Amino acid sequence: MNPRSIRFRLAAYQVCLLAGVLLAFSLAAFWGFRRHLTHSVEAQCANLTRQIAESLLSNVHVSGIDYLRDEVQEHYDPETNNLFVRIVQPNGTVVYESGEPHDRSFSPPQMSFLPNLKENRVEVDANNQRLVFIRPYILSQGESYQIQMVASLRPVQASLQGLWQVEVLLFPFALLISASGSAVLVSRSLNPIRQVIATARKINSGNLRQRLVETSSGDEIQKLTRTLNQMLDRLEASFKQMIQFTADASHELRTPLTVIRGNLELILWNKAALDSYPRTAEVQETLAQTLEEAERLSKTVSQLMELTQLDSGEIQLEHEVFDLTELVATTADQMKLLAEDKQIQLETQLSPQVKTQGDRYRLKQVLLNLIDNAIKYCPAGTRIQIRLVPADSGCVLEVKDNGPGIPRGELQRLFDRFYRIDKARSREIGGSGLGLSICKSICEGHGGRIEAESDLGQGSIFRVTLPPATNPTLRRKETQ
Ligand code: ADP
């Protein structure tokens, strides 16, 4: 058995505990039993000496000393009963003295009359061999006597020895039964854990769908399996996300690379066109397209890097307190020209001096991306409204358009990496599907959130909620 296993340790604790309890219990029982037996002997001596005093000694003047001696001898027969009786007077006169006990279990002590003894006195000798009981007795005439009775404690010792033997014999048996019993019980109660271990061993990246069997016992094991299953859920989700992300990223990078490669091959094969000067319009156009794809590729790669750095905390966000109203106003001004080029009206509705705490540059990036998306995806003649208001929980920044809108069912995945509603169109416009993921990372890095409200044909609202100026979440991120 493995001494470090829970089974061994629990069984060992149990046995130690039981050994302690048994030992304490045995000692208490031994002590209590001895006390009880000694008290019985004492009570017997008290009873006998009282009888001798009250029925014989009280009449000694009438009946005479000889009568007293005969009566004690006849009725109490001390030697046969393994007792010793002596009756003494203050002047040392021994009125009566029995012989030694038949079983020779003790030798009678030499005791004279104890002066000033008012109460009964009980003494047990050091090696628990005999109990000495002395009863003082004064006759109505004023004469004092002391009845000394000595009883053997050998029967007490014999009983105690018997008890001790039983205890010593039972002790190892009790421990053995307890050890094996608790080993079986512990082993049984650990069975579900063994099953958990066996199933958990089988789970790997290839079968992350498998779950541990949850019992409805309501105990810690059920809690453990539930927690592990929840952890597996999260692992599976992030694993799926990772696979999806790798697939999306390779797909995104492959398309421009294929175009670049195709174009370059085309130009190489069209050697005549390449050698002639000036270059033909066809070659010029192919080269321009290649450059465009290369730019798209480099934009996607730098956005991907930016996302990774934001997520890993490599990009440290500033946490200055600044006027967000001013930042939104200047950014909107900058984007106005772009919007007007597309005949889109850009309006602002900004509460004055809304302060926030964070990274000016990154928050501007969020706003630019939202306005840029609105301009990109809305047709001419539409309107973009930017609204900034303080709120109980900080401030709210909205970019609203009355463009094509986004199907309600797509809203949930809108902030996922590489997610685009209309891939072909978005690509045509120059989108990579990473802009909103970057916005989400930045907002969450500020302790805020971003959400979208939209439906097909209803326009879209992108809402950024930022926490109030002194934000502990942000500070925590910075100190990491
Ligand atoms: P992209 O670089 O493709 O614009 P984003 O992450 O910024 O990537 O946006 C993801 C997708 O969300 C876009 O491809 C587009 O389909 C949709 N989208 C974003 N903003 C709007 C908007 N204002 N109106 C309609 N669709 C939008």
Boltz pocket constraint, residues with backbone or C-beta under 6 A from the ligand:
constraints:
  - pocket:
      binder: B
      contacts: [[A, 369], [A, 370], [A, 373], [A, 374], [A, 377], [A, 378], [A, 401], [A, 403], [A, 404], [A, 405], [A, 406], [A, 414], [A, 416], [A, 419], [A, 420], [A, 421], [A, 422], [A, 426], [A, 430], [A, 431], [A, 432], [A, 433], [A, 434], [A, 435], [A, 436], [A, 437], [A, 460]]
      max_distance: 6.0
